[in-house]
């Protein structure tokens, strides 16, 4: 059952870890084929579920070691109607995949011997490409489209909806409205280009303000994911009230831009120690409320370990 829908514990400011780059870890480190980068496809058999359990165990061990809260993010970034259809899933099959993803996280949470809060997050990804905002919808269209997945997740033990890798504001608005309709807390995570702006050219500040204005401030908080810290640190004003709406970072390990990442055939894991230092600097100097700490493409448990080493002492 859901534990925290009435009040997300990460909103209190205590440190929370989450995982790293799920899909890139599975593909590049473990040699698993993911059709359309859809990790939920692994839920179809016991072997895939076992691999996912092993993946999450590396991160839950870090939460235990550093005595932090933990956010279990579901493997449902691609589990919507369009992406599911591309790899042969019916609407019923996609709904069951979303439910199975949350059941797995329930089991992991219940098996953890952990005194800090463990939050289950239902991940919702973009209808289209994660990097390029093609075939853009209006907010109303996005709400109607994502309502099916959001409502399915609302019927599980998920504590919140996380809209991840949002690359234009109308889709983020639509998911927030769908979550509000389902009485689910929602977190919006934008991705940005190397200049710190959304792929549409809109500034991060403007995007956050637009979503807040369109939803009466409904998102519990905002995040940034799927971009290197060097791409966006300069646009984060330490004196801007809008930056107080940002609580989470799940950065890429690579300094490459989205186009280059899409075209490259190797994995750039960057420097975990440097990434930890960059997160700590942003917590000290630019993002006063940053407390949800994880990684995205190219990162793994080594990066999250270094991030925790650098950042957790800042909360003492």
Phi, psi and omega in degrees: 000155178291140183253331196234018182297332182276354179180105184287124183295336178291344178285351178278347177102353178290155183287139176229134171262158169220191186272188181252222183275090184306301187295317181292328175296313182296318184284308189272325181270327186250357174067029181267135176276123179245104178300128181057026179060030186262096181294336181297340179298338179288345181284357186283345180213166185296325181295317179295318179297320178297320178295322178293320177300317179297319178301308183292331183299328179297326184273321177297329176296325177292320177299320178294318182295317184266359177057050179248167166292169181217141176248115175273112183264127183290156185270042190247021181302326179258005189273054173244178189298313185294311181291322178299317180298324181299330183248020168093018180264136173280166175305320178295320179294321177294317179300317180294324177297319177298316180293319180296323179298319180287323177301319177301315181293324174302314181297317179297315179299317183291336179274346181286131173265081192222121183283342181273161182297140174239116187255137177259122184248125177272108187278130176237124180257178181291152177297323182254213181293143181288340184257328189239123186279068177274158178050055184292142176259162167283169177300318180295318178295319180294321177298315180294319181295311186279350182304321182299311180291318180298315180295323176298313179294327178295337178273009180245192179275008178300138179272338182202167171256132176242112177272108193249143180062047175283127184244001168208155194286325185300322179292321176297318177300315182299317179293320177299319179292321177296320178294319178299319178296332179266005181059039179248134169301150181222142175241135179250125179241117179267151168252152183226163177273184185294344178264006178085000178261157174299160178304339176281349185096350180289144179288154178298320178300312181297321181296315179296317179296322181295316179295317178298317180296320184284342184239012184056039176069030187293322181305137179295322174192177180241161176223170171235133177217164174061041172206150179285146180308326181293343180282334188232353185298326183290339182268359181267099181284124180294342181258003182274127179299331181295331180290340176291347176279350182265118180246343189229148173228131169227083189274159171281154176280336186266146174275358179295149175283173184298318181298316180293320178297320181296329187264345185277151181253005180242173180248122178264105183273356175061211183236106182302322180294316177300318180297319177302317179294323179294319177298315181298319179296321179292323176296320182284321195249336190230324184240089187294338182252012179296120178212359176252115195234119178201197182226174177226218191306130177089345180269157175215196185298335179293322178291315181295326176299314181291325176297316179295317179301321183280327191259323184303320177300339180289346181264358180289000000 
